[in-house]
Amino acid sequence: MSTVMGPSVRIRVPATSANLGPAFDSAGLALSLYDELEVSVADGLEVVVEGYGAADLPRDEDHLVVRAFRAACADLGWAPPGLALHARNGIPQGRGLGSSAAAVIAGILAAWALCPAVVGVDDERVLALADAIEGHPDNVAACLLGGLTLSWSGPDGVRATSLTVHRQVTPLVCVPTSTLSTHVARGLLPDLVPHGDAAFNAGRSALLVHALTTAPTLLMEATEDRLHQPQRASAMPGTAALVADLRDAGHAAVVSGAGPGVLVVDARPEDAALVRTVVPEGWEVLDLAVEPAGARIRYGDRAVSS
């Protein structure tokens, strides 16, 4: 049992859904489903996990929160002896809801919050490190910043911005019992795509931003995709069938991230009940909201965004 050597910090990180149909690796949406963690500097390493992953996640240096914490400490030039981590996981894992991104952001923010040499959090540095660990910025940006996030890379590294989602947009997530690793899903994508498909997705990605922020009646057209969902359908036929059935019924459904979960972004109050009439048995349906603020850090009784 490790001995805690200082104050603790509590981190709340939201689930996220990336791609949102056409905006592959560049758009993400923060959702009102959370992992909550308490982290303290300690003289050794102690990891306690409740909720999703309690039976499977490592309790040593291989735990992703611990790895991200260590990476952030190295980036900050700080070498604490160890840490005590208590994670209460509310985000389903391996379903395309950004559980790994949430773990990465949580570990990095814990290091920033506990490091005695820094005050506040530099979102740009956090995002850069999270992108390096995760391998793509869409989920980590949404988890960190909240709302609808757009992320891109340039000469100065990865950057992101957060936009306010139209108040009528109500996200709903369909969660299967099966899982699919992001690595496997990415392996199904071709190296080259037809110019026409690229142009189609570029137009739909632009329309997606307009639909989610200003004109939700355009969400059906705005969530059409040709670049990744059809190519991954063979690895998750149940997901592909559900997306098709929901869209045939008039719901703006997409594969959530790499799948196999499904995200529905509708704009009518009655849509949630109608979605349930389409979803087959064995799937859990979660009525959620957009998380506008992203990750939160709580120092004692004081909660702040990242």
N, C-alpha and C positions, 0 to 999 in steps of 0.2 A: 504494500500500500504506500503510495507516494505521499509526501508531506507537502501541503500547499504552502507556498512561500510568499504570497502577496494577495492583493485583491483579485477578485474574479470579474470577468466581463461576460455579458450575455449577448449572443448574436442570433438574430432571426433572419433567415434567408428564404426567399420565395422560390417556388417551382417556376419553371419557365417552359414555354413552347417556342421552338425555333422554326424557321423557314416560312411558316404560315402559308404554305402553298408554293408560290412562285419565287419568293425572296430567299433562295438557298444560301445559307451561311452568312446572311446579311441582315436579317430581321429577327427579332424575338419579342415575346410578350410575357411580362411578369404576371403571375397568377396568385390568387389568395389561398395558397396551400404552402405550408412552411416546415422547414427543419429549424429547431431551436436548440442552441448549444450554449453551455456554460464552460468557460475556459479559464484556467488559472496557471500561473507559473508554479512549478513544483520541482522537487529534488530528483524526480524520476518520471516515468511515463505511466499514466493510468488512463484507460479508455473505457467508458461505459456507454453502451448503445441501447436505446429503447426504440420501439416502433419498427419501421421498415429497416431490414438489414440486421436486426438484433441477433439473428441466428447465424449470419453468414459473414458479416464484415470483420476484418482483422482488428485485433486489439493492440497492435504494436506499431512500429514505425511505418508499416505499409498502409495504415489507414489514410485515406486520401486527405482528410482534414489535417492530420498530423504532417503529412508530406507537404501540403500547401503552407502550413504554419512554419515549418522548417525553411522552406524556400523563401518565404517572406522575411524571416529573421535574417537569413543570409543576405538578402537584398538590402536590408536595413543596417547591416553590420552589427547585429545583436546576437548574442549566443546564450540564451537562457538554458539552465541545466536540464529542464524537462517541462512537462505540462500535465495537468489533469484535465481531461475532456469528458464532459457528460453530454451526449447527443440524444435528443428526442426527435426522431425522424418521422415527419408526416408526409414526405414526398415519396411516392412509389418509385422503386428503382428499376432501371432497365426497361422503362415504358415510354421513353421519349419526353420526359417531363423535367429534364435538367437536373437530376439528382447529383451527378458528378460536378456540374457547374456550381451548384449550391454548396457542395463540400469544399470546393476550391476557394470560392469567395469567402466562405466562413473561416477557413484556416488563415487566409491572408489578412482578413479584417481583424481576426483575433490577435495576430502578431502586431499589427499597427496599433490596436487599442491598448495592448499591454506593454509595448516597448517604451521604456522610460525616457528615451531620447527624442521622441516625436510627439507632437501635439496635432490632433486632427488626422484626417485621412486624405491622401492624394489620390483621387479617383483615377487619374491617368496612369500613375504607376501601378496601382492595384490592377487595372484593366490589362496593362501590358504583361504583367506577370501571370495573371489568370489565363490570358490568351496563350502564353508560352506553355503553360502546364496543360491546358485543355486541348489546344491545337486548333481552335476556331473560336471567334469572339462572340457569336450570336447569343448563346445562352448565358455566358458569364456577364455580358453587357447588360442584358435584361435583368438578371439577378441583382447586379450591383446597383443599377440606376432606376429600375422600375418602369412601368408604363410600356409603351411601344418603343423599342430601341432599334436604331439603325446603326450598323457598325461597318467599318471599312479600314483598309490598311493603306498607308502612304509612306512617303520618305521619312516621316517622323514616327513611324510605327502605327499601331492600331489605335483607332479613335472610335467614339460612339456618341450618339445623341439620343435623348429620350423625348418622346412626343406624348401628348395627352390623347387618350383614346376617347372617341365619342361616347357620351353617357349612355346611349342606347345599346351599345355593343355589350353583349353578355356572353362570356366564354363558358363553355361546357366541355368537360373532358370525359371521354369514354375509356376506361382502363381495363385491359384484358388480364387474364391470369398469366398469359405467356409473356416472355421477355425477349428482347433482341438487343445485342450489343451494337453500339455505334460503329465499332470497328468493322463488324460483319456487314452492316448496312452500307457503309461507305465503300466497301469492297465490291459492291454490286454496280457501282456507277461507272459508266464508260469514260475513257480519257478524252474523247472527242464527241461533240454534239453538233447536230445540223445547225446551220446558220439561222434557218427559219425558226427552229425551236428556241434558240437563244434570243432572237428578236421577240418572239412571243412572250417569253418570260420577262424580258426587260420591260415590255409594255405593261404586263400584268403586275409586276412589282411596283411600278410607279402608281398604277391604279390602286393597288393595295393600300398604300400610304394614305391616299385620298379617301378611300372607303372607310378605313379604320378611324380616321380622325375627323372626317367631315361628312361623308355621304355613305352611311352604312347600307343603304338600299343597293349599293353596287358590290356588295361583298361576294355574291355568287360568282360574278365574272372575275372579280379581283383575286380570288383564291384559286384560279385555274393554274395548272402546272404541267409542263412537259419534260422537265429536266431530271427529276429524281423520284417522284412517286411511282410512275409506271415502271421504272427500272427496278424498283425494290419490291414490287408487288409479289413476285414469286417467293420471296422470303417470308411474307406475312399475308397469305391469301385471305385470312379472316378480316384483317384490317382493310385490305383493298376492297373487299366486298362490302364492308360496312360503310366506308367512305362513299362508294358508288351508290349504295342504297339511300344513304342520308342525302346525298346531292340530288338523286332522283326525286326525293320527297321535298326538295326545295330548301335544304339546309346547307349553309356554307361550311362544309366539313373538309378537313385536310388531315393528313398524317401529322401527328405531333412530333416534331423533331425527326429523329431517325426511326420512330415507331417503337413498338406497335400500337401505342395509344393513338387516339383520334381526338382532335380538337374541333369543336364547332363554335363558330363566331357568328351568332345570329343577333338580330336586333329587335325581335318582337317578344313581349312578355310571355306569350303562350308557347313559344318555341321549345322551351325546356321539356314541357310535358309531351309535346309531339315527338321530340327526339327519342324519348323513352319507348314510344310505340314501335320504333324502328330497330333499336338496339337489341341484339339477341341475348338470351340467357348466358350467364357466365361473365358478362361485362359489368363493371361498376361504373355508374354514371355520377359525376360530381358536378354540381352547380357551383360555379366559382365566380369571382369578380376579378377585374384587373387590379393588380397591386400597383398603386401609383408611385410609391416611394422607394421600392427596392429594398435592399438589405438594411437592417437596423442594428445599431449597437446600443446596448444599455449599460451605462456606468452607474451602478447602484440603482437609484430610482429614476435616473435621467435617461430617457431614450432619445437617440439622434439617428438620422439617416447617415449613410456612408459619406 
